[in-house]
């Protein structure tokens, strides 16, 4: 007969065995899935291009524009990332598309990240103001809403068992800070009647350049997803380079972001697959970064589209070489956080308003302190009548040991470098122009130097915004690090 002492021990052992078997079964049925798709979002001709000081009508399409969509599913949580070939997409367009996606595909708003690539060769999709709510949509914006939603739905339709890996490469030859201190006595006027400490894009090989006003970030971070059998599904990369530009007149183009998508597909041997492979390049923290070495005179004259192909090829090759070493995981945990942050809208001082009125009262052909002073005089007056505050969306995703931050500004590189340095996760990168577009986001230190990106009307929110946004994102990342 079994002793009374043995029975509890047997029950305990049996319970442990049952729990262990249950955990093993749960582990065995965990399935990670991924799906990707593109939606063509090319606008019609004879619409106004944005990205420069004037807005000419588009007369040609060099390459088609797309919303490139990636959906990941760990069995409990779905995340969707959409990169749109556009200068910027307003918060209202993103949220309208998001409601459609939640209704049709069941992905909640906090799990959906929509960002623009920031090509300077497309038509507007960000509304008429960076501080006022965008109440009505143009025909193109309405079309864009539907195409974004359709793209995500198609990516959901393409979900299949998959594996995921990530990595980082470096491509330092294509990123240069575009803000420079100049030698003493060099004219550095601002459009507000004053003098700046730094100048944006001071002229290549300008002998009056003293030194760069900030760093660069050469890292190319990436996520790669494959089917269980190793067929490429999608690759999402992130590089902190503003844009390249085709310099080919009034032509619509996805810029080097679109060329990268094609080139990485070619390098991975992923052409003409079913479902089609989707290459995606997101814009990192590039508010003060471009691909021109201002310290050297140009060594060659690039024909239209040649420079963007050169840059895209260099970035894609760097990713491809690093991709050879990627370790793929059959399952990773997904999570997301999203919050709204209320920021004060920058308002002009009485002195700035008086100067703006003085500028606008002068004849068009009168001598000017700065070539763009009339442009900024109008912006100053509009900001005086703008709302006092603007709510902006901040977001973080966790994909395995990777953190992705999303910021709705043209973000200075120092901010991205801090987020990488202070993140609790193993690898972190930031997608700019995400969930809206509210202008430039310099650090407080860069604000003190002046320059185009800090001017009132180019920057529209409080000078402390960068530190507040960084702190909020790091707090959300720490919530996900559990």
C-alpha positions as CSV (number, residue, x, y, z in Angstrom):
1,X,0.0,0.0,0.0
2,X,1.3,3.5,-0.9
3,X,2.2,5.6,2.0
4,X,0.4,8.8,2.7
5,X,3.8,10.7,2.4
6,X,4.4,9.4,-1.2
7,X,1.0,10.4,-2.6
8,X,1.6,14.3,-2.4
9,X,5.0,13.8,-4.0
10,X,3.5,11.9,-6.9
11,X,0.8,14.5,-7.3
12,X,3.5,17.2,-7.5
13,X,5.6,15.3,-10.0
14,X,2.6,14.6,-12.1
15,X,1.6,18.3,-12.1
16,X,5.1,19.3,-13.1
17,X,5.1,16.8,-16.0
18,X,1.6,18.0,-17.1
19,X,2.7,21.7,-17.1
20,X,6.0,20.9,-18.9
21,X,4.1,18.9,-21.6
22,X,1.6,21.8,-22.0
23,X,4.5,24.3,-22.4
24,X,6.2,22.1,-24.9
25,X,2.9,21.8,-26.9
26,X,2.4,25.6,-26.8
27,X,6.0,26.1,-28.0
28,X,5.4,23.7,-30.8
29,X,2.3,25.4,-32.1
30,X,3.7,29.0,-32.1
31,X,3.8,30.2,-35.6
32,X,5.4,33.5,-36.8
33,X,3.9,34.8,-40.1
34,X,4.8,37.6,-42.5
35,X,3.2,39.1,-45.6
36,X,4.1,42.0,-47.8
37,X,2.5,43.9,-50.7
38,X,2.7,47.1,-52.7
39,X,0.1,49.6,-53.8
40,X,0.7,51.9,-56.7
41,X,0.1,55.5,-55.6
42,X,1.5,57.4,-58.6
43,X,-0.4,60.7,-59.0
44,X,-1.6,62.1,-62.3
45,X,0.4,64.6,-64.3
46,X,-0.3,68.4,-64.1
47,X,-0.4,68.4,-60.3
48,X,2.0,70.6,-58.4
49,X,5.3,69.0,-57.2
50,X,6.5,69.8,-53.7
51,X,10.0,69.7,-52.2
52,X,11.4,73.0,-53.6
53,X,10.8,76.7,-53.1
54,X,8.4,76.7,-56.1
55,X,5.7,74.2,-57.0
56,X,5.9,73.4,-60.8
57,X,3.4,71.2,-62.5
58,X,4.5,67.6,-63.0
59,X,5.0,66.9,-66.7
60,X,6.5,63.4,-66.7
61,X,6.7,60.2,-64.5
62,X,10.2,58.7,-64.4
63,X,9.2,55.8,-62.1
64,X,6.0,54.8,-60.3
65,X,5.3,55.6,-56.7
66,X,4.2,53.0,-54.1
67,X,3.0,52.4,-50.7
68,X,5.2,49.5,-49.6
69,X,3.6,47.4,-46.8
70,X,4.9,44.8,-44.4
71,X,2.7,42.9,-41.9
72,X,4.1,40.7,-39.1
73,X,2.1,38.3,-36.9
74,X,3.4,36.4,-33.8
75,X,0.1,34.6,-33.2
76,X,-1.1,37.2,-30.8
77,X,-0.1,40.5,-32.2
78,X,-0.1,41.9,-35.7
79,X,2.2,44.8,-36.7
80,X,1.9,46.7,-40.0
81,X,4.6,49.1,-41.4
82,X,3.8,51.2,-44.5
83,X,6.4,53.4,-46.3
84,X,4.8,55.8,-48.8
85,X,6.7,57.4,-51.6
86,X,5.8,61.0,-50.7
87,X,7.4,64.1,-49.3
88,X,5.1,63.8,-46.3
89,X,1.7,62.4,-45.3
90,X,-0.5,64.3,-42.9
91,X,-1.6,62.8,-39.6
92,X,-5.2,63.0,-40.8
93,X,-4.5,60.9,-44.0
94,X,-2.6,58.3,-41.9
95,X,-5.4,58.1,-39.3
96,X,-8.2,57.8,-41.9
97,X,-6.3,55.0,-43.6
98,X,-5.7,53.5,-40.2
99,X,-9.4,53.4,-39.4
100,X,-10.1,51.7,-42.7
101,X,-7.3,49.1,-42.0
102,X,-8.7,48.4,-38.5
103,X,-12.2,47.9,-39.9
104,X,-11.1,45.7,-42.8
105,X,-8.0,43.9,-41.4
106,X,-8.4,44.1,-37.6
107,X,-5.0,45.8,-37.0
108,X,-5.4,48.5,-34.3
109,X,-4.0,52.0,-34.7
110,X,-1.2,51.5,-32.2
111,X,0.0,48.5,-34.3
112,X,0.1,50.5,-37.6
113,X,3.0,52.7,-38.6
114,X,2.6,54.8,-41.7
115,X,5.6,56.9,-42.8
116,X,6.7,58.9,-45.9
117,X,10.0,58.3,-47.6
118,X,10.4,62.0,-48.1
119,X,11.0,62.0,-51.9
120,X,11.1,65.6,-53.2
121,X,9.5,64.5,-56.5
122,X,5.8,64.0,-55.8
123,X,2.7,66.0,-55.2
124,X,1.3,67.1,-51.8
125,X,-0.3,64.7,-49.3
126,X,0.4,66.6,-46.0
127,X,-2.2,69.3,-46.0
128,X,-1.7,73.1,-46.2
129,X,-0.4,73.6,-42.6
130,X,1.9,71.7,-40.3
131,X,0.1,73.0,-37.1
132,X,-3.6,73.1,-38.1
133,X,-5.7,70.0,-38.3
134,X,-6.2,68.8,-41.9
135,X,-10.0,68.8,-42.3
136,X,-10.6,68.1,-46.0
137,X,-8.7,65.9,-48.4
138,X,-7.7,66.6,-52.0
139,X,-8.6,64.0,-54.6
140,X,-5.1,62.6,-54.4
141,X,-5.2,62.4,-50.6
142,X,-8.5,60.5,-50.8
143,X,-6.9,58.1,-53.3
144,X,-3.9,57.7,-51.1
145,X,-6.0,56.7,-48.1
146,X,-7.6,53.9,-50.0
147,X,-4.4,52.7,-51.6
148,X,-2.6,52.5,-48.3
149,X,-5.5,50.5,-46.8
150,X,-5.6,48.2,-49.8
151,X,-1.9,47.6,-49.6
152,X,-2.0,46.5,-45.9
153,X,-5.1,44.3,-46.6
154,X,-3.2,42.6,-49.4
155,X,-0.2,42.1,-47.2
156,X,-2.5,40.5,-44.6
157,X,-3.8,38.2,-47.4
158,X,-0.2,37.2,-48.1
159,X,0.6,36.2,-44.5
160,X,2.4,32.9,-44.4
161,X,4.6,31.0,-41.9
162,X,7.9,32.8,-41.9
163,X,11.2,33.5,-40.1
164,X,12.8,36.8,-39.4
165,X,16.3,38.2,-38.9
166,X,17.9,41.6,-38.5
167,X,21.3,43.3,-38.8
168,X,23.2,46.4,-39.5
169,X,25.6,47.6,-42.1
170,X,27.5,50.9,-42.6
171,X,27.7,53.1,-45.6
172,X,29.6,56.3,-44.5
173,X,30.4,57.6,-47.9
174,X,26.9,58.9,-48.7
175,X,26.0,60.9,-45.6
176,X,27.3,64.4,-44.8
177,X,26.0,67.0,-42.3
178,X,24.6,69.9,-44.3
179,X,25.0,72.6,-41.6
180,X,28.3,74.4,-41.3
181,X,30.0,77.0,-39.3
182,X,31.6,79.6,-41.5
183,X,34.8,81.6,-41.2
184,X,34.6,85.0,-39.4
185,X,33.3,87.8,-41.6
186,X,31.3,85.4,-43.8
187,X,27.8,86.7,-44.3
188,X,25.2,84.5,-42.6
189,X,21.9,86.4,-42.6
190,X,18.6,85.0,-41.4
191,X,15.3,85.9,-43.0
192,X,14.2,87.6,-39.7
193,X,16.8,90.4,-39.9
194,X,19.4,88.8,-37.8
195,X,22.5,86.7,-38.2
196,X,22.8,82.9,-37.9
197,X,25.8,80.9,-36.6
198,X,25.5,78.2,-39.2
199,X,24.5,77.9,-42.9
200,X,22.7,75.0,-44.6
201,X,24.2,73.8,-47.9
202,X,26.9,76.5,-48.1
203,X,28.2,75.7,-51.6
204,X,30.4,72.7,-52.4
205,X,34.0,73.5,-51.9
206,X,33.2,77.0,-50.4
207,X,36.5,78.2,-49.0
208,X,34.7,80.0,-46.2
209,X,33.5,76.8,-44.6
210,X,35.0,76.2,-41.2
211,X,33.5,72.9,-39.9
212,X,30.3,70.8,-39.8
213,X,27.9,71.8,-37.1
214,X,26.9,68.2,-36.3
215,X,27.6,64.4,-36.8
216,X,26.3,61.8,-39.2
217,X,24.9,58.3,-38.8
218,X,26.4,55.8,-41.3
219,X,24.4,52.8,-40.1
220,X,22.0,51.0,-42.3
221,X,19.7,49.0,-40.0
222,X,17.5,46.3,-41.5
223,X,14.9,43.6,-40.9
224,X,14.6,40.6,-43.3
225,X,11.7,38.1,-43.5
226,X,11.7,34.9,-45.4
227,X,9.3,32.0,-45.9
228,X,10.1,28.8,-43.9
229,X,11.8,27.5,-47.0
230,X,14.0,30.6,-47.3
231,X,12.1,32.5,-50.1
232,X,12.6,36.2,-49.5
233,X,9.3,38.0,-48.5
234,X,10.5,41.5,-47.7
235,X,13.4,43.6,-46.4
236,X,12.9,46.8,-44.5
237,X,16.0,49.0,-44.2
238,X,16.6,52.4,-42.5
239,X,19.2,55.0,-43.5
240,X,19.7,58.5,-42.3
241,X,19.9,60.3,-45.6
242,X,17.5,63.1,-46.4
243,X,17.0,62.3,-50.2
244,X,19.2,62.4,-53.3
245,X,17.1,64.0,-56.0
246,X,17.0,63.3,-59.7
247,X,17.6,66.9,-60.9
248,X,15.6,66.1,-64.0
249,X,12.9,68.9,-64.1
250,X,9.2,68.6,-63.3
251,X,9.3,64.8,-63.0
252,X,7.6,62.4,-60.5
253,X,10.0,59.9,-58.9
254,X,10.4,57.8,-55.8
255,X,14.0,59.0,-55.7
256,X,16.7,56.6,-54.3
257,X,14.2,54.9,-52.0
258,X,12.5,53.3,-55.0
259,X,15.9,52.4,-56.6
260,X,17.0,50.7,-53.4
261,X,13.8,48.6,-53.4
262,X,14.6,47.4,-56.9
263,X,18.3,46.9,-56.2
264,X,18.0,44.9,-53.0
265,X,15.5,42.6,-54.8
266,X,18.0,42.0,-57.5
267,X,20.9,41.3,-55.1
268,X,18.8,38.9,-53.1
269,X,17.7,37.0,-56.2
270,X,14.1,37.8,-55.4
271,X,12.8,38.9,-58.8
272,X,9.4,37.7,-60.0
273,X,8.5,35.6,-57.0
274,X,5.0,34.7,-56.0
275,X,3.9,36.6,-53.9
276,X,6.3,39.3,-55.0
277,X,9.2,40.3,-52.8
278,X,8.9,43.8,-51.3
279,X,12.0,45.9,-50.7
280,X,11.5,48.9,-48.4
281,X,13.9,51.8,-47.5
282,X,12.7,54.1,-44.7
283,X,14.1,57.6,-43.9
284,X,16.1,57.7,-40.6
285,X,17.0,60.8,-38.7
286,X,18.2,62.9,-41.6
287,X,16.9,66.4,-40.9
288,X,20.4,67.8,-41.1
289,X,22.0,65.2,-43.5
290,X,22.4,65.0,-47.2
291,X,24.8,63.2,-49.6
292,X,26.9,66.1,-50.7
293,X,30.4,66.6,-49.3
294,X,30.4,70.3,-48.9
295,X,34.1,70.4,-48.0
296,X,35.2,69.3,-51.5
297,X,34.5,70.8,-54.9
298,X,32.5,68.4,-57.1
299,X,34.7,66.0,-59.0
300,X,32.1,65.1,-61.6
301,X,28.7,66.3,-63.0
302,X,26.0,63.7,-62.5
303,X,23.4,63.3,-65.3
304,X,19.8,63.0,-64.1
305,X,19.0,60.0,-62.0
306,X,22.6,58.8,-62.0
307,X,23.5,60.0,-58.5
308,X,20.4,58.4,-56.9
309,X,21.2,55.1,-58.6
310,X,24.8,55.3,-57.3
311,X,23.7,56.0,-53.7
312,X,21.0,53.3,-53.8
313,X,23.4,50.8,-55.1
314,X,25.9,51.6,-52.3
315,X,23.3,51.3,-49.6
316,X,21.8,48.1,-51.1
317,X,25.3,46.4,-51.4
318,X,26.1,47.3,-47.8
319,X,22.9,45.6,-46.7
320,X,23.4,42.6,-48.9
321,X,26.9,41.9,-47.5
322,X,25.7,42.1,-43.9
323,X,22.6,40.1,-44.8
324,X,24.9,37.1,-45.5
325,X,25.5,36.9,-41.7
326,X,21.9,37.2,-40.5
327,X,20.6,34.6,-38.1
328,X,16.9,34.0,-38.8
329,X,14.4,33.2,-36.0
330,X,11.4,31.0,-36.4
331,X,9.4,33.0,-33.9
332,X,9.8,36.4,-32.1
333,X,7.6,38.4,-29.9
334,X,5.9,41.5,-31.3
335,X,4.6,44.5,-29.3
336,X,3.8,48.2,-29.7
337,X,3.1,51.4,-27.9
338,X,1.7,54.6,-29.1
339,X,1.0,57.9,-27.4
340,X,0.0,61.5,-28.2
341,X,2.3,64.3,-27.0
342,X,1.0,67.9,-26.7
343,X,3.6,70.4,-28.0
344,X,3.4,74.2,-27.9
345,X,3.3,75.8,-31.3
346,X,6.2,78.3,-31.7
347,X,4.8,81.8,-32.0
348,X,6.5,84.9,-33.3
349,X,7.6,87.7,-31.0
350,X,6.3,91.2,-31.4
351,X,9.7,92.2,-32.9
352,X,9.4,89.3,-35.5
353,X,5.9,90.4,-36.4
354,X,6.9,94.0,-36.8
355,X,9.8,92.9,-39.1
356,X,7.5,90.7,-41.1
357,X,5.1,93.6,-41.7
358,X,8.0,95.8,-42.7
359,X,9.3,93.2,-45.2
360,X,5.9,92.7,-46.8
361,X,5.3,96.4,-47.1
362,X,8.4,96.9,-49.3
363,X,8.2,96.7,-53.1
364,X,9.1,93.2,-54.5
365,X,12.2,94.6,-56.1
366,X,13.5,96.4,-53.0
367,X,16.9,95.3,-51.6
368,X,16.6,92.3,-49.2
369,X,18.5,91.3,-46.1
370,X,17.8,87.6,-47.0
371,X,16.5,86.1,-50.3
372,X,13.7,84.3,-48.6
373,X,12.6,87.0,-46.2
374,X,9.2,87.5,-47.8
375,X,8.5,83.8,-47.7
376,X,9.2,83.7,-43.9
377,X,7.4,87.0,-43.3
378,X,4.2,85.3,-44.6
379,X,5.0,82.2,-42.5
380,X,5.5,84.3,-39.4
381,X,2.1,85.9,-39.8
382,X,0.4,82.6,-40.3
383,X,2.0,81.2,-37.1
384,X,0.7,84.2,-35.1
385,X,-2.8,83.0,-35.9
386,X,-2.2,79.3,-35.5
387,X,-3.4,77.2,-32.6
388,X,-1.3,77.4,-29.4
389,X,-0.7,73.6,-29.3
390,X,-0.4,70.6,-31.6
391,X,-0.9,67.0,-30.6
392,X,1.6,64.7,-32.3
393,X,1.8,60.9,-32.5
394,X,4.8,59.0,-31.1
395,X,5.1,55.2,-31.6
396,X,7.5,52.4,-30.9
397,X,7.5,48.8,-32.1
398,X,9.3,45.8,-30.7
399,X,10.2,43.0,-33.1
400,X,12.3,40.4,-31.3
401,X,15.3,42.4,-30.0
402,X,14.8,45.3,-32.4
403,X,13.1,48.5,-31.4
404,X,11.6,50.9,-34.0
405,X,10.8,54.5,-33.1
406,X,8.4,56.6,-35.2
407,X,8.6,60.4,-35.1
408,X,6.3,62.8,-37.2
409,X,9.1,65.3,-38.0
410,X,12.3,65.8,-40.1
411,X,14.4,64.6,-37.3
412,X,18.0,65.7,-36.6
413,X,20.6,63.0,-36.6
414,X,21.7,63.6,-33.0
415,X,18.2,62.5,-31.8
416,X,18.5,59.2,-33.6
417,X,21.9,58.6,-32.3
418,X,20.8,59.2,-28.7
419,X,17.8,56.8,-29.2
420,X,20.2,54.1,-30.4
421,X,22.6,54.7,-27.6
422,X,20.1,54.8,-24.8
423,X,17.6,52.2,-26.0
424,X,17.3,49.1,-23.7
425,X,16.9,46.8,-26.7
426,X,19.7,45.2,-28.7
427,X,19.2,47.2,-31.8
428,X,17.1,50.3,-32.4
429,X,16.4,52.7,-35.3
430,X,14.1,55.6,-36.0
431,X,11.7,56.2,-38.9
432,X,11.1,59.9,-39.5
433,X,8.1,61.4,-41.3
434,X,5.9,58.8,-39.5
435,X,2.2,59.3,-38.6
436,X,2.2,62.9,-39.8
437,X,4.6,65.7,-40.8
438,X,5.1,68.8,-38.6
439,X,8.3,70.3,-39.9
440,X,11.9,70.0,-38.7
441,X,12.9,68.8,-35.3
442,X,16.3,70.2,-34.2
443,X,17.9,69.7,-30.8
444,X,17.9,72.7,-28.4
445,X,21.6,73.1,-29.0
446,X,21.1,73.2,-32.8
447,X,18.3,75.8,-32.3
448,X,20.8,78.1,-30.6
449,X,23.0,78.0,-33.8
450,X,20.2,79.1,-36.1
451,X,20.1,78.1,-39.8
452,X,17.3,77.0,-42.1
453,X,16.1,74.0,-40.2
454,X,15.6,76.1,-37.0
455,X,13.8,79.1,-38.6
456,X,10.3,79.9,-37.4
457,X,8.1,78.5,-40.1
458,X,10.4,75.7,-41.0
459,X,10.4,74.5,-37.4
460,X,6.9,75.0,-35.9
461,X,7.0,73.5,-32.3
462,X,8.6,74.4,-29.0
463,X,12.4,74.4,-28.8
464,X,12.3,71.7,-26.0
465,X,10.3,69.4,-28.3
466,X,13.3,67.1,-29.2
467,X,14.2,66.3,-25.6
468,X,10.5,65.7,-24.7
469,X,10.0,63.4,-27.7
470,X,13.2,61.5,-27.0
471,X,12.3,60.9,-23.3
472,X,8.8,59.7,-24.3
473,X,10.1,57.3,-26.8
474,X,12.7,55.9,-24.4
475,X,10.0,55.4,-21.8
476,X,7.9,53.4,-24.2
477,X,10.9,51.3,-25.3
478,X,11.5,50.5,-21.6
479,X,7.9,49.4,-21.3
480,X,8.5,46.9,-24.1
481,X,11.7,45.6,-22.6
482,X,10.1,43.1,-20.3
